[in-house]
Amino acid sequence: MKILFIIDKMKNFAGIERILTCKMNYIASQTSHEVSLMTYEQQGHPIPFPLDRTISHLPLDIMMPQRSEMTLVQWLKAYVNARRRFRYQFMSLLKKNHPDIVISTVYSYQVLDIVINTCYRQGIKTIMESHTQGETTTLSYKFKYNKCLFRFFSLWDKHIMRSLKHCNSVVTLTKHDISFWQKYTNRTEVIPNMLTIIPKKVIDYEVKRVISAGRYMSEKGFDMLLEAWHLLPKDFHDWHLYIFGNGNRSAYQKIVDKYMMEGYVHLMPATDDIAEEFSKSSLYVMSSRYEGFGLVLAEAMSCGLPCISFDSPYGPREIIKDKEDGLLAKYKNIEDLAQKMVLLMSDAELRRKMGECAIKNIARYEPQTIMNQWINLFETL
């Protein structure tokens, strides 16, 4: 069976790039299926994680326009032209590659209807993967600041979503995300992300080091984490908070400077060995406003870290077993997040017990368990 994965680009050392690479590599190395990857906004950038030598990379030459860089009329014209070029190049690729199954992520939402409808007409099975909170993928969501534009793009979203009736399955990472997609498709499946790191167990639960990781962007809520850290009693000023990630740190550095926390809050760049950083810590905290899943939680737990997270949409509640292997704080409640942090930062033995439970509980996300679900899906389409 020939399987073609589609995503807009694979440029960054980030979660989606890592999980998609691991998934493709597993299929290519552990099954007889032939795997290829199509990107269309790669622009010659190297793929950040190594692909199995049998996987073909098939880049198209398309760039979807950025709304922030042009007027609305200019953007619409550029968008229509980009979609036209994408359709032509995609049809040519299908004729040459002849895949049996095409798997597209929501990161290709702006051309999703072209992918699904073109494959449907050629008798090719399609799967759409949702890697984030469903409603945030729509174009209208990005224009919600303007009522007229929101209504206009809501109509366009309906056009794109109608194509899902020809999609053979929509795969979500969490049970909660199903309700958004099942309005548009006949089949939905929940297949969570698999663990993608080799765990390194926590060295010392007595160490006064808290860690968090993710891109420096609003969705990750590091501003709220820093505000919560500021609320900690003076008894905890000998603790250190480390945040690792790509992106612009200036807005968060301003919060650190405002509260004079530079001595014990460390805004770090992304690391290529996050497991090593997990092992040197004794607590993980996630402050995301929303998550498609929250893979970093599962991977921190695989190293034996107890985790605290906002009970945000959609993943944390399905990963953390509250009061067993971690704690859930009230959504966006900074005071409650600080209180949960105080509870675990005050008790090394509790951190150790929860960390040991985390290692056992998180085994349900082992690669073989998750990838067996994908292989079963392929066989039942």
C-alpha positions as CSV (number, residue, x, y, z in Angstrom):
1,M,0.0,0.0,0.0
2,K,1.3,3.5,-0.9
3,I,0.6,6.2,1.7
4,L,1.2,9.9,1.0
5,F,1.3,12.3,4.0
6,I,0.6,16.0,3.3
7,I,1.6,19.0,5.4
8,D,2.3,22.6,4.5
9,K,5.9,22.6,5.7
10,M,8.4,20.7,7.9
11,K,10.9,23.4,8.9
12,N,10.9,23.7,12.7
13,F,12.1,21.5,15.6
14,A,8.6,21.4,17.0
15,G,5.9,18.9,18.1
16,I,4.0,18.4,14.8
17,E,7.3,17.9,12.8
18,R,8.5,15.4,15.4
19,I,5.4,13.4,15.7
20,L,4.8,13.2,12.0
21,T,8.4,12.1,11.3
22,C,8.1,9.4,14.0
23,K,4.8,8.2,12.5
24,M,6.1,8.0,9.0
25,N,9.4,6.3,10.1
26,Y,7.4,3.7,12.0
27,I,5.2,2.8,9.1
28,A,8.2,2.7,6.7
29,S,10.4,0.6,8.9
30,Q,7.8,-1.7,10.6
31,T,5.4,-2.4,7.8
32,S,5.4,-3.2,4.1
33,H,3.7,0.0,3.2
34,E,5.5,2.5,1.0
35,V,5.5,6.1,2.5
36,S,6.1,9.5,0.9
37,L,5.8,13.0,2.2
38,M,4.4,16.0,0.3
39,T,5.1,19.6,1.4
40,Y,4.2,22.8,-0.5
41,E,5.7,25.6,1.5
42,Q,9.1,24.0,2.3
43,Q,11.1,26.6,0.2
44,G,14.2,24.4,0.2
45,H,14.5,24.3,4.0
46,P,15.8,21.0,5.3
47,I,13.4,18.7,7.1
48,P,14.4,19.0,10.8
49,F,14.2,15.4,11.9
50,P,15.7,12.5,9.9
51,L,13.4,10.5,7.7
52,D,13.7,6.8,7.0
53,R,15.8,6.3,3.9
54,T,12.9,4.7,2.1
55,I,10.6,7.7,2.5
56,S,10.4,10.0,-0.6
57,H,10.0,13.8,0.0
58,L,7.8,15.3,-2.8
59,P,7.9,19.1,-2.4
60,L,5.5,21.4,-4.4
61,D,6.4,25.0,-5.0
62,I,3.5,27.0,-3.5
63,M,3.3,29.7,-0.8
64,M,-0.1,30.5,0.7
65,P,-0.2,34.3,1.1
66,Q,0.0,35.9,4.6
67,R,-3.0,38.2,5.3
68,S,-0.8,40.5,7.5
69,E,1.4,41.4,4.6
70,M,-1.2,42.8,2.2
71,T,-4.7,44.4,1.8
72,L,-7.7,42.1,1.9
73,V,-8.3,42.4,-1.8
74,Q,-4.7,41.6,-2.5
75,W,-4.8,38.7,-0.1
76,L,-7.9,37.2,-1.7
77,K,-6.4,37.4,-5.2
78,A,-3.2,35.9,-4.1
79,Y,-5.1,33.1,-2.2
80,V,-7.1,32.2,-5.3
81,N,-4.0,32.1,-7.4
82,A,-2.1,30.0,-4.9
83,R,-5.0,27.5,-4.7
84,R,-5.1,27.3,-8.5
85,R,-1.3,26.5,-8.6
86,F,-1.7,24.0,-5.8
87,R,-4.5,22.2,-7.6
88,Y,-2.5,21.8,-10.8
89,Q,0.7,20.7,-9.1
90,F,-1.2,18.3,-6.8
91,M,-3.0,16.6,-9.7
92,S,0.4,16.1,-11.4
93,L,1.9,14.6,-8.3
94,L,-1.0,12.1,-7.9
95,K,-0.6,11.0,-11.5
96,K,3.1,10.3,-10.9
97,N,2.8,8.8,-7.4
98,H,-0.5,6.9,-7.5
99,P,-1.0,6.7,-3.7
100,D,-3.6,4.4,-2.2
101,I,-4.2,6.6,0.9
102,V,-3.6,10.3,1.3
103,I,-3.3,11.7,4.9
104,S,-3.6,15.4,5.3
105,T,-3.1,17.4,8.5
106,V,-5.2,20.5,9.4
107,Y,-2.1,22.6,8.8
108,S,-3.2,22.3,5.1
109,Y,-6.7,23.5,5.9
110,Q,-6.6,26.2,3.2
111,V,-6.3,23.6,0.5
112,L,-8.1,20.7,2.3
113,D,-11.1,20.7,-0.1
114,I,-8.8,20.4,-3.1
115,V,-6.9,17.5,-1.6
116,I,-10.0,15.6,-0.6
117,N,-12.2,16.2,-3.7
118,T,-9.3,15.5,-6.1
119,C,-8.6,12.2,-4.3
120,Y,-12.3,11.3,-4.2
121,R,-12.6,11.7,-8.0
122,Q,-9.6,9.5,-8.5
123,G,-10.7,6.8,-6.1
124,I,-8.0,7.5,-3.5
125,K,-8.8,7.0,0.2
126,T,-8.3,10.1,2.4
127,I,-7.7,10.7,6.1
128,M,-7.7,14.1,7.7
129,E,-5.7,14.5,11.0
130,S,-6.7,17.2,13.5
131,H,-3.7,18.2,15.5
132,T,-5.2,21.2,17.3
133,Q,-8.6,22.4,18.7
134,G,-11.0,22.0,15.8
135,E,-12.5,25.5,15.6
136,T,-9.1,27.2,15.7
137,T,-8.3,25.7,12.3
138,T,-11.0,27.6,10.4
139,L,-10.4,30.8,8.4
140,S,-13.3,32.6,10.2
141,Y,-11.6,32.0,13.5
142,K,-8.7,34.1,12.3
143,F,-11.0,36.9,11.3
144,K,-13.3,36.9,14.4
145,Y,-12.1,40.4,15.3
146,N,-14.3,41.7,12.3
147,K,-18.0,40.7,12.1
148,C,-18.2,41.2,8.3
149,L,-15.1,39.2,7.6
150,F,-16.1,36.6,10.1
151,R,-19.4,36.0,8.3
152,F,-17.8,36.0,4.9
153,F,-15.1,33.4,5.8
154,S,-17.7,31.4,7.7
155,L,-19.3,30.7,4.3
156,W,-15.9,29.7,2.9
157,D,-15.3,27.4,5.8
158,K,-18.6,25.7,5.1
159,H,-17.4,25.1,1.5
160,I,-14.1,23.5,2.8
161,M,-15.9,21.5,5.5
162,R,-18.4,20.1,3.0
163,S,-15.5,18.3,1.3
164,L,-15.2,16.1,4.5
165,K,-18.2,14.1,3.4
166,H,-15.9,12.6,0.8
167,C,-13.2,12.0,3.4
168,N,-12.9,8.4,4.6
169,S,-12.0,9.3,8.2
170,V,-11.2,12.2,10.4
171,V,-8.7,11.4,13.1
172,T,-8.6,13.5,16.3
173,L,-6.1,13.4,19.2
174,T,-8.8,13.6,21.9
175,K,-12.3,12.6,22.6
176,H,-13.4,16.2,23.2
177,D,-12.4,17.2,19.7
178,I,-14.7,14.7,18.0
179,S,-17.8,16.9,18.6
180,F,-16.5,19.6,16.3
181,W,-15.7,17.3,13.4
182,Q,-18.5,14.7,13.5
183,K,-20.9,17.3,12.1
184,Y,-19.1,17.1,8.8
185,T,-18.0,13.5,8.3
186,N,-19.4,10.0,8.6
187,R,-16.4,8.5,10.4
188,T,-14.2,9.9,13.2
189,E,-11.5,8.1,15.2
190,V,-9.5,9.1,18.3
191,I,-5.8,8.2,17.9
192,P,-3.6,10.2,20.3
193,N,0.0,11.1,19.7
194,M,2.7,8.6,20.6
195,L,5.7,9.1,22.8
196,T,8.6,10.3,20.6
197,I,11.5,10.6,23.0
198,I,13.7,8.1,24.8
199,P,12.9,8.8,28.4
200,K,15.5,9.8,31.0
201,K,14.3,9.3,34.5
202,V,14.2,12.1,37.0
203,I,17.5,12.2,38.9
204,D,16.4,13.8,42.1
205,Y,12.9,14.8,43.3
206,E,14.5,17.0,45.9
207,V,15.9,19.4,43.2
208,K,14.1,22.8,43.2
209,R,13.7,23.1,39.5
210,V,10.4,23.5,37.5
211,I,10.3,23.1,33.7
212,S,7.9,24.0,30.9
213,A,8.4,23.9,27.1
214,G,6.7,25.1,24.0
215,R,6.8,27.8,21.4
216,Y,6.9,31.4,22.8
217,M,3.4,32.3,21.6
218,S,0.1,33.2,23.2
219,E,-1.5,29.8,22.9
220,K,1.1,28.3,25.3
221,G,0.2,30.8,28.1
222,F,3.7,31.4,29.4
223,D,2.5,34.9,30.4
224,M,0.0,33.2,32.8
225,L,2.7,30.8,34.1
226,L,5.0,33.8,34.9
227,E,2.2,35.6,36.6
228,A,1.5,32.5,38.7
229,W,5.2,32.2,39.5
230,H,5.1,35.8,40.8
231,L,2.3,34.8,43.2
232,L,4.5,32.1,44.9
233,P,5.3,32.9,48.5
234,K,8.8,34.0,49.4
235,D,9.5,30.6,50.8
236,F,9.9,29.3,47.2
237,H,12.3,32.0,45.9
238,D,15.1,29.4,46.0
239,W,13.3,27.4,43.2
240,H,14.1,28.0,39.6
241,L,11.7,28.0,36.6
242,Y,13.1,27.0,33.2
243,I,11.1,27.5,30.0
244,F,12.4,26.1,26.7
245,G,11.1,26.9,23.3
246,N,11.5,28.6,19.9
247,G,10.1,32.1,19.1
248,N,10.3,35.7,20.3
249,R,10.9,35.8,24.1
250,S,10.7,39.6,24.4
251,A,7.1,39.9,25.7
252,Y,7.8,37.3,28.4
253,Q,11.1,38.9,29.3
254,K,9.2,42.1,30.1
255,I,7.1,40.1,32.6
256,V,10.3,38.7,34.2
257,D,11.8,42.2,34.4
258,K,8.6,43.7,35.7
259,Y,8.6,41.4,38.7
260,M,12.4,41.3,39.0
261,M,12.4,37.5,38.6
262,E,15.6,37.3,36.4
263,G,17.5,35.5,39.1
264,Y,15.2,32.5,39.2
265,V,13.3,32.5,35.9
266,H,15.2,31.4,32.8
267,L,13.7,31.8,29.3
268,M,15.7,29.4,27.3
269,P,15.9,28.6,23.5
270,A,14.6,25.2,22.3
271,T,16.7,22.2,23.1
272,D,17.3,19.1,21.0
273,D,17.4,16.9,24.2
274,I,14.3,17.9,26.2
275,A,14.5,14.5,28.0
276,E,17.8,15.6,29.6
277,E,16.1,18.7,30.9
278,F,13.2,16.7,32.2
279,S,15.6,14.5,34.1
280,K,17.2,17.5,35.9
281,S,13.8,18.8,37.1
282,S,11.3,17.7,39.6
283,L,8.0,19.2,38.3
284,Y,6.5,20.1,34.9
285,V,3.9,22.9,34.5
286,M,1.8,23.5,31.4
287,S,-0.1,26.8,31.1
288,S,-1.6,26.5,27.6
289,R,-4.8,28.3,26.6
290,Y,-5.6,25.3,24.4
291,E,-3.9,22.2,23.1
292,G,-4.6,19.8,20.4
293,F,-3.2,17.1,22.7
294,G,-0.3,18.2,24.8
295,L,2.4,15.7,23.8
296,V,5.0,17.4,26.0
297,L,2.9,16.5,29.1
298,A,3.0,12.8,28.1
299,E,6.7,12.9,27.4
300,A,7.5,14.7,30.7
301,M,5.5,12.0,32.5
302,S,7.4,9.3,30.7
303,C,10.5,10.6,32.4
304,G,8.8,10.5,35.8
305,L,7.8,14.1,36.2
306,P,4.6,14.9,38.0
307,C,2.7,17.5,35.9
308,I,0.5,20.4,36.6
309,S,-1.7,21.8,33.8
310,F,-4.6,24.1,33.3
311,D,-7.7,22.0,32.5
312,S,-7.6,23.5,29.0
313,P,-9.2,22.3,25.8
314,Y,-8.6,19.5,24.9
315,G,-5.8,17.2,25.9
316,P,-4.6,17.7,29.5
317,R,-7.6,16.0,31.1
318,E,-7.1,12.9,28.9
319,I,-3.4,12.7,29.8
320,I,-3.2,13.6,33.5
321,K,-5.0,11.5,36.0
322,D,-5.9,14.3,38.5
323,K,-4.4,13.8,42.0
324,E,-2.8,10.5,40.9
325,D,0.0,11.4,38.5
326,G,-0.4,15.1,38.4
327,L,-2.8,18.0,39.1
328,L,-5.3,19.9,37.0
329,A,-5.8,23.6,37.8
330,K,-8.9,25.6,36.9
331,Y,-8.8,26.8,33.3
332,K,-7.0,30.1,33.0
333,N,-7.1,30.6,36.8
334,I,-3.7,31.9,37.7
335,E,-4.2,31.8,41.4
336,D,-5.3,28.1,41.3
337,L,-2.3,27.3,39.2
338,A,0.0,28.9,41.7
339,Q,-1.7,27.0,44.6
340,K,-1.3,23.7,42.8
341,M,2.4,24.6,42.2
342,V,2.8,25.3,45.9
343,L,1.3,22.0,46.9
344,L,3.8,20.0,44.8
345,M,6.8,22.2,45.4
346,S,6.2,21.8,49.1
347,D,6.4,18.0,49.1
348,A,9.2,16.0,47.5
349,E,7.7,12.7,48.5
350,L,4.4,13.5,46.8
351,R,6.4,14.5,43.7
352,R,8.2,11.2,43.7
353,K,4.9,9.2,44.2
354,M,3.1,11.0,41.4
355,G,6.2,10.7,39.1
356,E,6.3,7.0,39.6
357,C,2.6,6.7,38.8
358,A,3.1,8.9,35.7
359,I,5.7,6.4,34.3
360,K,3.2,3.5,34.7
361,N,0.1,5.4,33.4
362,I,1.7,7.0,30.4
363,A,2.7,3.6,28.9
364,R,-0.6,3.7,27.0
365,Y,1.1,6.1,24.6
366,E,3.9,3.8,23.6
367,P,4.6,3.8,19.8
368,Q,3.5,0.2,19.1
369,T,0.2,0.7,20.9
370,I,-0.6,3.9,19.0
371,M,0.7,2.8,15.6
372,N,-1.3,-0.4,15.8
373,Q,-4.4,1.8,15.8
374,W,-3.2,3.6,12.6
375,I,-2.4,0.4,10.8
376,N,-5.9,-1.0,11.8
377,L,-7.4,2.2,10.4
378,F,-5.6,1.7,7.1
379,E,-6.9,-1.8,6.8
380,T,-10.5,-0.9,7.4
381,L,-10.9,2.1,5.0
